[in-house]
Amino acid sequence: MTPVTARLPRSAQPDTAAPLLRTARLTLRLPDARDLDAYAAFFADAQASHFYGGPLRRDQAFGVLCRDIGHWSLRGYGKFAVTRNGATIGGCGIVHPDGWPGRELTWWLLPDARGQGLAREASVAVLAWARDALASAEVETHFRDDNDAALRLTRSLGGRRLRRAVFPDGVARDIHAIPTDGVAA
Ligand SMILES: CC(C)(COP(=O)(O)OP(=O)(O)OC[C@H]1O[C@@H](n2cnc3c(N)ncnc32)[C@H](O)[C@@H]1OP(=O)(O)O)[C@@H](O)C(=O)NCCC(=O)NCCS
C-alpha cells in the first residue's frame, strides 16, 4: 500500500527525520521498534518511572513509544532514543505536547544507567542540536517539586527557575529555562 505521506505534495510532508547525535559514550537516534523492551522495562518499574507517568503496562508503554515517534512527525522535533553500545538505555529530547507551555527538555534513563552523567551527556548533545535545528537560545524544563535528580541535572545544565505554573494535568510545577548555547560537556 502507498504510504499516506507519499500522496502529499513534498512541501506538505512532515519532517520526521531525526539526526543521529553522537557523544563520547552515547548514540541518540529516532525511536523505533527496537526500543520497546526498554520502554516496557522502564514503565513496568513503578519506582523508576514514578516521575514519568508510570507505572504502565507493556501495551501502554507501546503507546508512549508511538507518541514519541509521532511527535517528530507533528512537530518536526522530539525525543531521541538514547543508546549505549547498541542497547537502549533511555530517552532525551525536546517535546511540546499540545496545551503545555513550551519546548521542553525531557529525559528518562533505566535505573542501571543513572548516576554516571549519561543524562547530562545526552542533554548537552540535544541542546546543541536544538540551538541549531530549532534556532532556540533556550528551552524549558519542568518536573515535580520532589524530583531531586531532575533538579540537580537542570542546575548542572545552567538552568534557572523562571516561574511556576499549573499544567493541563492539574499539577503545579516550577518551570526552568536552560540555555542551548555554551553548556560545557
Ligand atoms: C532525571 C534523570 C534522567 C537523571 O539521571 P542522572 O543519572 O541522575 O543524571 P546525570 O546523567 O546528570 O548524572 C548525574 C549523577 O551522576 C554522577 N556522575 C557519575 N559519573 C559522572 C560523570 N562522568 N559526569 C557527570 N556526572 C557523573 C553525578 O555525581 C550525579 O550523581 P548525583 O545525582 O548522585 O549527584 C533520572 O533520574 C531519571 O530517569 N528519572 C526518571 C525520569 C524523570 O524524572 N525525568 C524528569 C522529569 S520530566
The ligand as an SDF file (V2000), in Angstrom:
LIG
                    3D

 48 50  0  0  0  0  0  0  0  0999 V2000
   16.2470   12.6390   35.7070 C   0  0  0  0  0  0  0  0  0  0  0  0
   17.2660   11.5340   35.3980 C   0  0  0  0  0  0  0  0  0  0  0  0
   17.3000   11.3100   33.8850 C   0  0  0  0  0  0  0  0  0  0  0  0
   18.6280   11.9770   35.9250 C   0  0  0  0  0  0  0  0  0  0  0  0
   19.5550   10.9320   35.7110 O   0  0  0  0  0  0  0  0  0  0  0  0
   21.0150   11.0070   36.4050 P   0  0  0  0  0  0  0  0  0  0  0  0
   21.7500    9.8020   36.0220 O   0  0  0  0  0  0  0  0  0  0  0  0
   20.8450   11.3080   37.8540 O   0  0  0  0  0  0  0  0  0  0  0  0
   21.6000   12.3410   35.7510 O   0  0  0  0  0  0  0  0  0  0  0  0
   23.0630   12.6290   35.2140 P   0  0  0  0  0  0  0  0  0  0  0  0
   23.3030   11.9330   33.9560 O   0  0  0  0  0  0  0  0  0  0  0  0
   23.1630   14.1150   35.1830 O   0  0  0  0  0  0  0  0  0  0  0  0
   24.0240   12.0350   36.2950 O   0  0  0  0  0  0  0  0  0  0  0  0
   24.3420   12.8120   37.4140 C   0  0  0  0  0  0  0  0  0  0  0  0
   24.8400   11.9120   38.5120 C   0  0  0  0  0  0  0  0  0  0  0  0
   25.8630   11.0650   38.0030 O   0  0  0  0  0  0  0  0  0  0  0  0
   27.0680   11.2580   38.7800 C   0  0  0  0  0  0  0  0  0  0  0  0
   28.2020   11.0200   37.8860 N   0  0  0  0  0  0  0  0  0  0  0  0
   28.9600    9.9230   37.8820 C   0  0  0  0  0  0  0  0  0  0  0  0
   29.8530   10.0000   36.9000 N   0  0  0  0  0  0  0  0  0  0  0  0
   29.6420   11.1630   36.2560 C   0  0  0  0  0  0  0  0  0  0  0  0
   30.2450   11.7970   35.1460 C   0  0  0  0  0  0  0  0  0  0  0  0
   31.2480   11.2200   34.4530 N   0  0  0  0  0  0  0  0  0  0  0  0
   29.7720   13.0030   34.7520 N   0  0  0  0  0  0  0  0  0  0  0  0
   28.7480   13.5890   35.4100 C   0  0  0  0  0  0  0  0  0  0  0  0
   28.1100   13.0220   36.4690 N   0  0  0  0  0  0  0  0  0  0  0  0
   28.5810   11.8210   36.8900 C   0  0  0  0  0  0  0  0  0  0  0  0
   26.9380   12.6290   39.3490 C   0  0  0  0  0  0  0  0  0  0  0  0
   27.7060   12.8010   40.5100 O   0  0  0  0  0  0  0  0  0  0  0  0
   25.4610   12.7030   39.6340 C   0  0  0  0  0  0  0  0  0  0  0  0
   25.1650   11.9770   40.8140 O   0  0  0  0  0  0  0  0  0  0  0  0
   24.1040   12.5210   41.8840 P   0  0  0  0  0  0  0  0  0  0  0  0
   22.7980   12.6470   41.1620 O   0  0  0  0  0  0  0  0  0  0  0  0
   24.0890   11.4690   42.9340 O   0  0  0  0  0  0  0  0  0  0  0  0
   24.5990   13.8520   42.3310 O   0  0  0  0  0  0  0  0  0  0  0  0
   16.8800   10.2020   36.1000 C   0  0  0  0  0  0  0  0  0  0  0  0
   16.7980   10.4100   37.4910 O   0  0  0  0  0  0  0  0  0  0  0  0
   15.5570    9.6300   35.6010 C   0  0  0  0  0  0  0  0  0  0  0  0
   15.4990    8.9190   34.6010 O   0  0  0  0  0  0  0  0  0  0  0  0
   14.4360    9.9180   36.3200 N   0  0  0  0  0  0  0  0  0  0  0  0
   13.1190    9.4340   35.9120 C   0  0  0  0  0  0  0  0  0  0  0  0
   12.5340   10.2750   34.8090 C   0  0  0  0  0  0  0  0  0  0  0  0
   12.3830   11.7260   35.2550 C   0  0  0  0  0  0  0  0  0  0  0  0
   12.0950   12.0050   36.4060 O   0  0  0  0  0  0  0  0  0  0  0  0
   12.5650   12.6670   34.3030 N   0  0  0  0  0  0  0  0  0  0  0  0
   12.4720   14.0940   34.6100 C   0  0  0  0  0  0  0  0  0  0  0  0
   11.1100   14.5530   34.8460 C   0  0  0  0  0  0  0  0  0  0  0  0
   10.3580   15.1650   33.3930 S   0  0  0  0  0  0  0  0  0  0  0  0
  1  2  1  0
  2  3  1  0
  2  4  1  0
  2 36  1  0
  4  5  1  0
  5  6  1  0
  6  7  2  0
  6  8  1  0
  6  9  1  0
  9 10  1  0
 10 11  2  0
 10 12  1  0
 10 13  1  0
 13 14  1  0
 14 15  1  0
 15 16  1  0
 15 30  1  0
 16 17  1  0
 17 18  1  0
 17 28  1  0
 18 19  1  0
 18 27  1  0
 19 20  2  0
 20 21  1  0
 21 22  1  0
 21 27  2  0
 22 23  1  0
 22 24  2  0
 24 25  1  0
 25 26  2  0
 26 27  1  0
 28 29  1  0
 28 30  1  0
 30 31  1  0
 31 32  1  0
 32 33  2  0
 32 34  1  0
 32 35  1  0
 36 37  1  0
 36 38  1  0
 38 39  2  0
 38 40  1  0
 40 41  1  0
 41 42  1  0
 42 43  1  0
 43 44  2  0
 43 45  1  0
 45 46  1  0
 46 47  1  0
 47 48  1  0
M  END
$$$$
